[in-house]
Amino acid sequence: MSILIKPIITEKATAGSEMNNCYTFLVAPTSNKVEIKKSVEATYGVSVEKVRTLSYGVERKTRYTKTGLQQGKTNSIKKSNHSGCRRGCY
């Protein structure tokens, strides 16, 4: 399983990449900051200064409907935010 799953493309993430040179990725939940940094540097050919991670837990929801009680949950995810990504040629 690879460390980087996909980049996150939202308004907030795009604004961060344009203004602050910070990029956001959805990463494997078992990965740590060192593995994430090496994976980004190998994949995109940049040097990463700092890695910040956010772990979101499961969100459980209950709904009362005509047919009865409906229960569900969302998946737990981990996001990674990289700041100061620079090309290797600088």
PyMOL commands that set and color helices and strands:
alter all, ss='L'
color gray80, all
select helices_A, chain A and resi 11-19+33-44
alter helices_A, ss='H'
color red, helices_A
select strands_A, chain A and resi 4-7+22-27+46-47+50-56+60-65+68-73+77-83+86-87
alter strands_A, ss='S'
color yellow, strands_A
deselect
rebuild
show_as cartoon
